[in-house]
């Protein structure tokens, strides 16, 4: 018999159940979560001992999209789920980021978190239950974990905040916010928004946190009922005697290393000083090289943080709110539809924009009801951008996450498909990196789109905020436009992108046990001021989208036909549409609603193709007059009896011999011959849509 416990609560007006103990008996912790017809199974497992030589916490998180969950068979030859899609990777990141800071420092055992979507109702997305499941499974397991956390999705519809909105609400929501936190603080924020004000965004986060507090209380009750005692895992700490000796020998050297605002000088000093320190202690403690390296890392972190916290001075000499020097360039690549370079300090991103037909939109295969994605942003960061000699690799989770963030930031300002019928791809190449490359990608993409002539509603800029929080001395400093070393040694990476009027995207990663309302309020306002400064610098280079598209971009015209006529345009086996394409050289896409997209670099070819299609689908009426060409003299054994006249590209009508004149006509060729231009009038349309004409005059 299956032995399990089921715990229930209500989240966002829906009943949620967590079943524990019935499945996956070899995991350290597991939970099967149900909400409506959506079911997510989450397992957490920890290795019995630390991995040898490990100097970081090896946490692995995966969200698995099983196509059977929505009644689909995977595409491709193997018909099996392959590499995770972008949505699954982004969800894995959402699960990872709030729980990672809550494991004890010095834990080097492998820990895996695997959330599997087993059944999915499109109205109840599974992602948030993967996040929730990770917290429950870790809390009831014997794995050391300083949770629990709660997670929700927030929508904003008609001025009201909504917990875990359904598909109809998501469609009209001005906000798509993923939020995680403990009962005391916010741990993770990820959002796309349609120009929300800082106050609206802050209120959304605080609204969600109230629901999170209830969820955490529920999980704490579950933990009391069925939670396992936490394992007493040996946590790594450098020996105190070695730490004391290293600090005594190295402190002045570390201080000297950071006694410069020039990054190149600092890195030269660091290379020399670190080599000296390591060589010195290799002789004294040859088996403790890792301990010495860890102590030096902590010393460097403490030195940088003390500079900022005690003196208000940053590693490059800036004030806390000062943004690095900015310069921009647009239109540097002649054959590319749009291009731009955005440089902020030593961070530099080259972004290109490419326009294509709607059929080139990305086809999605996942667990939601979205089928195509019209706007695509890709982010690449090769090794040379940080001075590293390493081979190129396919995009990892970081690249996919940064690309999605920039994509989310720009989506709200893109013109509608009806107004601008193009698929759009931007690619950001990070060619130099010293922090905040994702937000430089947002700025570069804005300029590239404007250079391509895309009529965006408003330019978007982004900035990354940092945090140095000193709980011992009760000091708190928020940094604008953080560079790499401040991200590395700081407590927060809070990215905010938006227009002059509001926020379009947010992503927050936290390394401490959460942040509160005060920090959020200050960070959002400081980010707004920084964003406006950056926008000003961008608009000095390109104040508005170019009025003309690149000559190398396809020209696209869209128009609508009666959906019932689509089959006539396509023809049997595609014969009709293929002939139009062959004759005119255009590319044609047809939507199910009857929207036709005709693309070519030749405007006349587009006009010709459109005319042919409109001729195919037009409805003819008795009394209409046309100018046409005689294409055939019709005759039988009794002689000539009429003429066939082409009145449209795909439509002929017949003038009977009796309809050429009021007078008797002996032979049709006495009046017209093949090739003659004539003006005619429709006098009859039979049930088979055959047209009878009357000659008005010969032209």
Buried (B, 14 or more C-beta within 10 A) or exposed (E): EEEEEEBEBEBBEBEBBBBBBBBBEEBBBBBBBBBBEBBBBBBBBBEEEBEEEBEEBBBEBBBBBBBEBBEEEBEEEEEEBEEBBBBBBBBBBBBBBBBBBBBEEBBBBBBBBBBBBBBBBBBBBBBBBBBBBBBBBBBBBBBBBEBBBBBBBBBBBEEEBBBBBBBEBBEEBBBBBBBBBBBEBBBBBBBBBBBBBBEBBBBBBBBBBEBBBBBBEBBBEBBEEBBEEEBEBEBBEBEEEBBEBBBEBBEEBBEEBBEBEEBEEBEEBBEEBBEEBBEBBEEEBEEBEEBBBBBBEBBBBBBBBBBBBEEEBBBBEBEBEBBBEBEBBBBEBEEBBBBBBBBBBBBBBBBBBBBBBBBBBEEBBBBBEEEEBBBBBBBBBBEBBBEEEEEEEEBEBBBBBBBBBBBBBBBBBBBEBEEBBBBBBBBBBBBBBBBBBBBBBBBBBBBBBBBBBBBBEBBBBBBBBBBBBBEEEEEBBBBBBBBBBBBBBBBBBBBBBBBBEBBBBBBBBBBBBBBEEEBBBBBBBBBBEBBBBBBEBBBEBBEEBBEEBBEEBBBBBBEEBEEEBBEBBBBEEEEBBEEBBEEBBBBBBBBEEBBBBBBBEBEEBBBBBBEBBBEBBBEBEEEBEBEBBBEEBBBEEEEBBBBBBBBBBBBBBBBBBEBBEEEEBEEBBEBBEEEBEBBBBBBBBEEEEEBBBBBEEEE
